[in-house]
Amino acid sequence: MKLRKINFSNILFLEADTNYTSIFYADGTKTVSSYNLGVFEKEIEDVGDFLKISKSTIINKRYLVEFLRVKDTGSVLLTNGYRIKVARRKLAILSAEKRKSFFLGKM
């Protein structure tokens, strides 16, 4: 088994898959970790660039291109072209992030 040190700034998003986590990187590569998403969630708390958009997905806000909201559904578009659905309970948080980013000139 090959161990790989994770550079969180290069992560586009993390996606839960039962007891594993798929890690998608900005360079197009993907790795699977035997750690669950909760372990990564604790690790990235101090990083600040990450946002949990559903029970099974955490995105890196640095790679966020677009947030689309239509009534009570939403999705995000990342720089690699992936469109990921946002949980209804997370829509308000993402809308607030969008407003904050707009005023800071990031979105």
C-alpha positions in Angstrom: 0.0 0.0 0.0 1.3 3.4 -1.0 0.9 6.3 1.5 0.5 9.7 0.1 0.7 13.0 2.0 -2.2 15.2 1.1 -1.8 18.8 0.1 -5.2 20.2 0.9 -4.8 23.3 -1.3 -4.7 21.0 -4.4 -8.0 19.2 -3.5 -11.1 20.1 -5.6 -13.5 18.1 -3.5 -13.9 15.1 -1.3 -16.8 12.6 -1.7 -17.9 10.0 0.8 -18.3 6.4 -0.3 -19.5 4.4 2.7 -16.3 3.9 4.8 -14.0 5.4 2.2 -13.4 8.9 0.8 -12.7 9.7 -2.8 -10.4 12.7 -3.2 -10.5 14.7 -6.4 -7.4 16.9 -7.2 -7.1 20.0 -9.3 -4.7 18.1 -11.7 -7.5 15.7 -12.6 -6.3 12.8 -10.5 -8.3 10.9 -8.0 -7.4 8.8 -5.0 -9.4 6.7 -2.6 -8.7 6.8 1.2 -9.7 4.2 3.7 -10.6 7.1 6.1 -14.2 8.2 6.2 -15.2 11.8 5.3 -15.5 12.7 9.0 -11.8 12.3 9.5 -11.0 14.7 6.7 -13.7 17.1 7.9 -11.8 17.4 11.2 -8.5 17.8 9.4 -9.6 20.7 7.2 -11.4 22.7 9.9 -8.4 25.0 10.3 -7.8 25.4 6.5 -10.9 27.5 6.0 -11.2 27.0 2.2 -13.6 24.1 2.4 -17.4 23.9 2.6 -19.6 20.9 3.3 -22.4 21.1 0.7 -24.0 17.8 1.5 -23.8 14.8 3.8 -21.3 13.2 1.4 -19.4 16.1 -0.2 -17.0 18.7 0.8 -15.7 21.2 -1.8 -12.7 23.6 -1.9 -14.1 27.1 -2.3 -11.0 28.1 -4.2 -12.1 26.0 -7.2 -15.7 27.1 -7.1 -16.8 28.7 -10.4 -20.5 29.0 -10.0 -23.3 28.5 -7.6 -26.7 27.9 -9.2 -29.9 28.0 -7.1 -33.4 27.4 -8.5 -36.1 27.6 -5.8 -35.2 24.8 -3.3 -32.5 23.1 -5.3 -28.9 24.0 -6.1 -25.6 23.0 -7.5 -22.1 24.1 -7.7 -19.8 24.1 -10.7 -16.1 23.5 -10.1 -13.1 24.5 -12.3 -12.8 21.0 -13.7 -16.3 21.1 -15.0 -17.9 18.9 -12.4 -21.4 20.0 -11.3 -22.3 18.8 -7.8 -25.7 18.9 -6.2 -26.1 20.9 -3.0 -28.2 19.6 -0.2 -31.3 21.7 0.5 -30.2 22.3 4.1 -26.9 23.7 2.8 -28.4 26.1 0.3 -28.6 29.0 2.8 -25.0 28.6 3.9 -23.8 28.6 0.3 -26.0 31.6 -0.6 -24.4 33.5 2.3 -20.9 32.5 1.1 -21.8 33.7 -2.4 -22.9 37.1 -1.1 -19.7 37.4 1.0 -17.5 36.4 -1.9 -19.3 38.8 -4.2 -18.5 41.7 -1.9 -14.9 40.5 -1.6 -14.7 40.2 -5.4 -14.0 36.5 -5.5 -17.0 35.2 -7.4 
